[in-house]
């Protein structure tokens, strides 16, 4: 496969086990044309920025535009949360929706979890985090299917496991009165494959890597099921965050009269192939069978060497009225380990050094200067995944993250 062919195929990044490593940091705000880019480095408690109150806040200074720690103020108590409104409690009901043409990695039927809110006209679609299927170690049979029973165990009948985004009883949760959709990571292809019979090294049976095909079936069902929707947020964490970036057009084009907001959590796609080497890209291009859009060259100006970093520019230029947000820690341990699979032409795995990863984020921030509808919030530490990592409502996170999300979805 030539470098040009590789450049024109959708590729990926990945998820691996994360050691808990809370950090503490600082905050700054910086206005840019129609958007605000906020690098916020805050206290991350043992449950990674939720549960306990902030241990402290720090002011950000520094020429790089990324965190330089300087202690600031006294600890801040967590906000007092009133009893949730009775109406919100009443509609805390989730249902499993399948039989719409969605297929899990093992070829079985899969679907999504839905909560309809009475008279709502806003919809949040969330793609879950998880692994990417690259070989026998990352593609175990135990995670191949996702049906009603798993949906019940892991989500519908497990409110503590739903995470912050789906704790819809909090009065300050911006999605509490919205229709809400949870899409499980059942294909392990960053929701981006179109190959129903992929051959994976070390795996004896073909795998259905059809995440992109599933999303087409999903939005086709949602537009019929919820025709009154006039606002949509397309969100995801980790693998799901990459799924949002790689499949934004699928959702946006399904709602042509709506400027769909993208909320991308812990899914930093590097601009440079120094962080995302060709050997990693080639591991997935053949398996996914997915090409870039026909209008790519007309909308993307980044150098060919920057590969899929052009997705940021593509989304911005094709959908200029939409808002896009990326939330990340400055030294995301999972992504550094995943990208490190490409060390020495994929001959060994070694996490990307923190300084190199941070430099990549800095390059992306500079790239966003020319993309007025992109925002980035960088948080201190190594944590991976915010939207479902908490055991408590969004309102008990740092208020700065809540405000950033609220600003993004109301831009």
Helices and strands as residue ranges (DSSP letters): H 3-7, E 30-32, E 35-39, H 86-90, E 95-103, E 109-115, E 122-127, G 141-143, H 148-151, I 152-156, G 159-161, G 164-166, E 179-183, E 195-198, E 207-209, H 211-225, E 231-237, H 239-254, E 261-265, H 278-288, H 296-299, G 304-309, H 310-318, E 324-329, H 333-339, G 340-342, H 343-346, H 354-367, G 368-370, E 374-379, G 394-396, H 399-409
